[in-house]
Amino acid sequence: MKDYFLIAKVISLFGRNGFVKIKLFSNFSELLNDLDKVFIDFWGDKKVFYVEKVKHVGNAFAFKFKYFNDERDAGVFIGRDLFVAKDDFVNLPENTFFFNDLIGSKVFQGSAEIGVITDAFTAPANDVIVIKKDNDKEFLLPLVLEFIEEFDPEKKILILKKEITYDDKD
């Protein structure tokens, strides 16, 4: 059984030539140009679709899938999630992770548990993680390597350096 990573959602048609505009969830926009296939879930079954062309459109992206040449053909993708097979990304650069790896991870500083990562997103300066504390309060923390002592994606544990201070006040 293949493992998949959710990377994007098709949000609309783009133009008249079969392009669809996507909202990217992953922080790997630089890898999109090398992407040759994605998997799309149809009724619980992931089907492979081949990427013919990728366009950078402002702060978003548009995909053209092979054999889907007009807006009528491409309309079937609207609202669907795009996945990549984990095997296609086994050689990620060192200290690089999918947002999916981070979400659900417990965050510690030393032996003290701070909370759980509930979301991650790309901001103009850097990626950001959303950490939810036991009291249901959330705070944002820039995801920069200088703050991280260790991350274990298998155990879903992120350890911050002891000298890092963060403001989790309202």
URHUGI-V444396 format. One record per pair of residues at least 24 apart in sequence whose ideal C-beta (glycine too) atoms are under 10 Angstrom apart, sorted by the first residue. I is the first residue (numbers start at 1). GAP is how many residues later the second one is. D is the distance in Angstrom with one decimal. If there is no record, write none. Layout:
BEGIN
i:I gap:GAP d:D
i:I gap:GAP d:D
END
This chain:
BEGIN
i:2 gap:37 d:8.2
i:2 gap:44 d:7.8
i:2 gap:81 d:9.3
i:2 gap:83 d:5.2
i:2 gap:84 d:7.0
i:2 gap:85 d:6.9
i:2 gap:86 d:9.8
i:3 gap:80 d:9.6
i:3 gap:82 d:7.3
i:3 gap:83 d:3.9
i:3 gap:84 d:7.8
i:3 gap:97 d:9.8
i:4 gap:34 d:9.6
i:4 gap:35 d:6.0
i:4 gap:37 d:8.8
i:4 gap:42 d:6.5
i:4 gap:77 d:9.5
i:4 gap:78 d:9.8
i:4 gap:79 d:4.0
i:4 gap:80 d:6.8
i:4 gap:81 d:6.0
i:4 gap:82 d:6.6
i:4 gap:83 d:9.8
i:4 gap:84 d:9.7
i:4 gap:96 d:9.1
i:5 gap:34 d:9.7
i:5 gap:77 d:9.7
i:5 gap:78 d:6.2
i:5 gap:79 d:5.4
i:5 gap:80 d:8.0
i:5 gap:81 d:6.1
i:5 gap:83 d:8.9
i:5 gap:84 d:7.1
i:5 gap:93 d:5.3
i:5 gap:94 d:8.7
i:5 gap:95 d:5.1
i:5 gap:96 d:8.5
i:6 gap:33 d:9.9
i:6 gap:35 d:9.5
i:6 gap:75 d:5.6
i:6 gap:76 d:7.5
i:6 gap:77 d:5.6
i:6 gap:78 d:8.7
i:6 gap:92 d:8.9
i:6 gap:93 d:8.6
i:6 gap:94 d:6.3
i:6 gap:97 d:9.9
i:7 gap:24 d:9.1
i:7 gap:25 d:8.6
i:7 gap:28 d:8.6
i:7 gap:31 d:7.5
i:7 gap:32 d:9.8
i:7 gap:74 d:8.5
i:7 gap:75 d:5.6
i:7 gap:76 d:6.6
i:7 gap:77 d:5.5
i:7 gap:82 d:9.5
i:7 gap:91 d:8.1
i:7 gap:92 d:9.0
i:7 gap:93 d:8.7
i:8 gap:24 d:8.8
i:8 gap:30 d:8.1
i:8 gap:52 d:9.7
i:8 gap:53 d:7.7
i:8 gap:55 d:8.4
i:8 gap:72 d:9.7
i:8 gap:73 d:7.4
i:8 gap:74 d:4.3
i:8 gap:75 d:8.8
i:8 gap:76 d:9.3
i:9 gap:68 d:9.7
i:9 gap:69 d:9.5
i:9 gap:70 d:7.3
i:9 gap:71 d:7.2
i:9 gap:72 d:5.3
i:9 gap:73 d:6.9
i:10 gap:30 d:8.2
i:10 gap:52 d:9.8
i:10 gap:53 d:7.9
i:10 gap:55 d:9.9
i:10 gap:64 d:8.6
i:10 gap:65 d:9.8
i:10 gap:66 d:9.4
i:10 gap:67 d:4.4
i:10 gap:68 d:5.5
i:10 gap:69 d:6.5
i:10 gap:70 d:5.2
i:10 gap:71 d:8.0
i:10 gap:72 d:6.8
i:11 gap:49 d:8.1
i:11 gap:66 d:9.8
i:11 gap:67 d:7.4
i:11 gap:68 d:7.8
i:12 gap:48 d:9.7
i:12 gap:50 d:9.3
i:12 gap:62 d:9.9
i:12 gap:63 d:9.8
i:12 gap:65 d:9.8
i:12 gap:66 d:6.5
i:12 gap:67 d:9.4
i:13 gap:49 d:9.2
i:13 gap:57 d:9.5
i:13 gap:58 d:4.9
i:13 gap:59 d:9.5
i:13 gap:61 d:5.9
i:13 gap:62 d:6.5
i:13 gap:64 d:8.7
i:13 gap:65 d:6.9
i:14 gap:41 d:7.6
i:14 gap:43 d:6.8
i:14 gap:46 d:8.7
i:14 gap:47 d:9.3
i:14 gap:48 d:4.2
i:14 gap:49 d:8.6
i:14 gap:50 d:8.8
i:14 gap:57 d:9.1
i:14 gap:60 d:8.6
i:15 gap:40 d:9.0
i:15 gap:42 d:9.6
i:15 gap:47 d:7.6
i:15 gap:49 d:9.2
i:15 gap:55 d:9.7
i:15 gap:56 d:7.9
i:15 gap:59 d:9.5
i:16 gap:53 d:9.7
i:16 gap:54 d:6.5
i:16 gap:55 d:5.6
i:16 gap:56 d:9.8
i:16 gap:58 d:9.6
i:17 gap:36 d:9.3
i:17 gap:45 d:9.9
i:17 gap:47 d:6.9
i:17 gap:51 d:9.5
i:17 gap:52 d:6.7
i:17 gap:53 d:6.9
i:17 gap:54 d:8.2
i:17 gap:57 d:8.7
i:18 gap:34 d:8.4
i:18 gap:35 d:9.4
i:18 gap:44 d:10.0
i:18 gap:45 d:9.3
i:18 gap:46 d:5.5
i:18 gap:47 d:7.0
i:18 gap:48 d:9.4
i:18 gap:49 d:8.7
i:18 gap:50 d:4.6
i:18 gap:51 d:4.6
i:18 gap:52 d:5.5
i:18 gap:53 d:7.1
i:18 gap:54 d:9.0
i:18 gap:55 d:5.8
i:18 gap:56 d:4.6
i:18 gap:57 d:9.7
i:18 gap:59 d:9.6
i:19 gap:33 d:9.6
i:19 gap:34 d:7.7
i:19 gap:35 d:9.6
i:19 gap:36 d:6.7
i:19 gap:38 d:8.8
i:19 gap:42 d:9.8
i:19 gap:43 d:4.4
i:19 gap:44 d:6.7
i:19 gap:45 d:4.9
i:19 gap:46 d:9.0
i:19 gap:49 d:9.1
i:19 gap:51 d:10.0
i:19 gap:52 d:8.8
i:19 gap:55 d:7.0
i:20 gap:41 d:9.6
i:20 gap:42 d:6.5
i:20 gap:43 d:5.6
i:20 gap:44 d:7.9
i:20 gap:45 d:7.6
i:20 gap:48 d:8.3
i:20 gap:51 d:9.2
i:20 gap:54 d:5.2
i:20 gap:55 d:8.6
i:20 gap:56 d:9.6
i:20 gap:57 d:5.0
i:20 gap:58 d:7.0
i:20 gap:60 d:9.1
i:20 gap:62 d:9.4
i:21 gap:34 d:9.2
i:21 gap:36 d:6.7
i:21 gap:37 d:9.9
i:21 gap:39 d:5.8
i:21 gap:40 d:7.4
i:21 gap:41 d:5.1
i:21 gap:42 d:8.4
i:21 gap:57 d:9.4
i:22 gap:32 d:9.3
i:22 gap:35 d:9.5
i:22 gap:38 d:6.9
i:22 gap:39 d:5.3
i:22 gap:40 d:7.0
i:22 gap:41 d:5.9
i:22 gap:55 d:9.0
i:22 gap:58 d:9.9
i:22 gap:59 d:9.9
i:22 gap:60 d:6.5
i:23 gap:37 d:6.9
i:23 gap:38 d:8.8
i:23 gap:59 d:9.6
i:24 gap:35 d:9.3
i:24 gap:36 d:7.4
i:24 gap:37 d:6.2
i:24 gap:58 d:9.1
i:24 gap:97 d:10.0
i:24 gap:98 d:7.9
i:25 gap:56 d:8.6
i:25 gap:57 d:8.8
i:25 gap:73 d:9.2
i:25 gap:74 d:6.3
i:25 gap:75 d:8.3
i:25 gap:78 d:9.9
i:25 gap:94 d:9.9
i:25 gap:95 d:8.7
i:25 gap:96 d:8.3
i:25 gap:97 d:9.3
i:26 gap:56 d:9.4
i:26 gap:58 d:8.3
i:26 gap:63 d:9.6
i:26 gap:72 d:6.1
i:26 gap:73 d:6.0
i:26 gap:74 d:7.9
i:26 gap:94 d:9.5
i:26 gap:96 d:8.8
i:27 gap:69 d:8.5
i:27 gap:70 d:8.4
i:27 gap:71 d:7.6
i:27 gap:72 d:6.0
i:27 gap:75 d:9.4
i:27 gap:93 d:7.4
i:27 gap:94 d:8.3
i:27 gap:95 d:5.2
i:27 gap:99 d:9.5
i:27 gap:100 d:5.2
i:27 gap:116 d:8.5
i:28 gap:56 d:9.0
i:28 gap:61 d:7.8
i:28 gap:64 d:8.3
i:28 gap:65 d:10.0
i:28 gap:68 d:8.1
i:28 gap:69 d:9.8
i:28 gap:70 d:7.3
i:28 gap:71 d:9.1
i:28 gap:94 d:9.8
i:29 gap:25 d:9.7
i:29 gap:27 d:8.2
i:29 gap:30 d:9.6
i:29 gap:31 d:9.8
i:29 gap:32 d:7.0
i:29 gap:93 d:7.8
i:31 gap:53 d:8.8
i:31 gap:57 d:9.3
i:31 gap:58 d:7.5
i:31 gap:61 d:9.0
i:31 gap:65 d:10.0
i:32 gap:24 d:8.4
i:32 gap:29 d:6.0
i:32 gap:31 d:8.4
i:33 gap:28 d:9.7
i:34 gap:54 d:9.5
i:35 gap:28 d:8.5
i:35 gap:47 d:9.4
i:35 gap:49 d:7.1
i:35 gap:53 d:8.1
i:35 gap:54 d:9.8
i:36 gap:30 d:9.6
i:36 gap:52 d:8.7
i:37 gap:28 d:9.4
i:37 gap:29 d:9.2
i:37 gap:47 d:8.0
i:37 gap:48 d:8.2
i:37 gap:51 d:7.8
i:38 gap:25 d:7.7
i:38 gap:27 d:8.2
i:38 gap:39 d:10.0
i:38 gap:43 d:9.6
i:38 gap:44 d:4.7
i:38 gap:45 d:6.5
i:38 gap:46 d:6.0
i:38 gap:47 d:9.0
i:38 gap:50 d:9.4
i:39 gap:42 d:9.2
i:39 gap:43 d:7.5
i:39 gap:44 d:4.3
i:39 gap:45 d:7.0
i:39 gap:46 d:6.6
i:39 gap:49 d:9.7
i:40 gap:25 d:9.0
i:40 gap:36 d:9.0
i:40 gap:37 d:6.7
i:40 gap:40 d:5.1
i:40 gap:41 d:7.1
i:40 gap:42 d:6.1
i:40 gap:43 d:7.2
i:41 gap:39 d:6.8
i:41 gap:40 d:6.0
i:41 gap:41 d:9.1
i:41 gap:42 d:7.1
i:42 gap:34 d:8.7
i:42 gap:38 d:7.7
i:46 gap:35 d:9.7
i:46 gap:37 d:6.3
i:46 gap:39 d:8.9
i:48 gap:35 d:9.9
i:48 gap:37 d:8.8
i:49 gap:28 d:8.1
i:49 gap:31 d:9.8
i:49 gap:33 d:8.5
i:51 gap:31 d:9.5
i:59 gap:63 d:9.5
i:59 gap:65 d:9.3
i:95 gap:50 d:5.7
i:95 gap:53 d:8.2
i:95 gap:56 d:8.2
i:96 gap:49 d:9.9
i:97 gap:30 d:9.5
i:97 gap:46 d:9.0
i:97 gap:54 d:6.7
i:97 gap:56 d:6.1
i:97 gap:61 d:9.5
i:98 gap:55 d:8.2
i:99 gap:28 d:7.9
i:99 gap:30 d:8.7
i:99 gap:44 d:9.3
i:100 gap:53 d:9.1
i:101 gap:50 d:8.0
i:101 gap:51 d:9.6
i:101 gap:52 d:4.0
i:101 gap:53 d:9.1
i:101 gap:55 d:8.0
i:101 gap:57 d:9.7
i:102 gap:25 d:8.9
i:102 gap:27 d:6.1
i:102 gap:28 d:9.9
i:102 gap:41 d:7.6
i:102 gap:49 d:7.8
i:102 gap:51 d:7.9
i:102 gap:54 d:8.5
i:102 gap:56 d:7.0
i:103 gap:26 d:8.5
i:103 gap:27 d:9.0
i:103 gap:53 d:8.9
i:104 gap:52 d:5.5
i:105 gap:24 d:8.7
i:105 gap:26 d:9.5
i:105 gap:46 d:7.5
i:105 gap:47 d:8.3
i:105 gap:48 d:7.7
i:105 gap:50 d:8.4
i:105 gap:51 d:4.2
i:105 gap:52 d:6.1
i:105 gap:53 d:4.9
i:105 gap:54 d:10.0
i:106 gap:25 d:9.8
i:106 gap:49 d:8.7
i:106 gap:50 d:6.5
i:106 gap:51 d:5.5
i:106 gap:52 d:7.3
i:106 gap:53 d:9.4
i:107 gap:24 d:5.4
i:107 gap:25 d:9.5
i:107 gap:26 d:9.4
i:107 gap:34 d:8.2
i:107 gap:41 d:9.9
i:107 gap:44 d:9.9
i:107 gap:50 d:8.1
i:107 gap:51 d:5.0
i:107 gap:52 d:7.9
i:107 gap:53 d:6.6
i:107 gap:59 d:9.9
i:108 gap:41 d:8.9
i:108 gap:42 d:9.2
i:108 gap:49 d:6.7
i:108 gap:50 d:7.2
i:108 gap:51 d:4.9
i:108 gap:52 d:7.1
i:109 gap:38 d:9.9
i:109 gap:40 d:8.6
i:109 gap:49 d:9.8
i:109 gap:50 d:7.2
i:109 gap:51 d:4.5
i:109 gap:52 d:7.8
i:109 gap:53 d:6.4
i:109 gap:54 d:9.6
i:109 gap:55 d:7.0
i:109 gap:56 d:9.5
i:109 gap:57 d:8.6
i:110 gap:39 d:9.2
i:110 gap:49 d:8.1
i:110 gap:50 d:8.6
i:110 gap:51 d:9.5
i:110 gap:52 d:5.6
i:111 gap:48 d:9.6
i:112 gap:48 d:9.9
i:112 gap:50 d:9.9
i:113 gap:44 d:9.6
i:114 gap:25 d:9.1
i:114 gap:27 d:9.1
i:114 gap:44 d:9.2
i:114 gap:45 d:9.9
i:114 gap:46 d:7.3
i:114 gap:52 d:8.1
i:114 gap:54 d:8.1
i:115 gap:24 d:8.1
i:115 gap:26 d:9.8
i:115 gap:53 d:8.4
i:116 gap:40 d:8.9
i:116 gap:42 d:9.7
i:117 gap:24 d:9.0
i:117 gap:26 d:9.3
i:117 gap:39 d:8.6
i:117 gap:41 d:6.8
i:129 gap:29 d:8.0
i:131 gap:27 d:9.1
i:131 gap:29 d:9.7
i:131 gap:35 d:8.4
i:131 gap:37 d:7.7
i:133 gap:35 d:6.7
i:135 gap:33 d:9.8
i:137 gap:31 d:6.7
i:137 gap:32 d:8.9
i:137 gap:33 d:7.5
i:138 gap:30 d:8.5
i:139 gap:27 d:6.7
i:139 gap:28 d:7.2
i:139 gap:29 d:4.0
i:139 gap:30 d:8.2
i:139 gap:31 d:9.2
i:140 gap:26 d:9.0
i:140 gap:27 d:9.6
i:140 gap:28 d:9.2
i:141 gap:25 d:5.6
i:141 gap:26 d:9.5
i:141 gap:27 d:8.8
i:142 gap:24 d:9.3
END
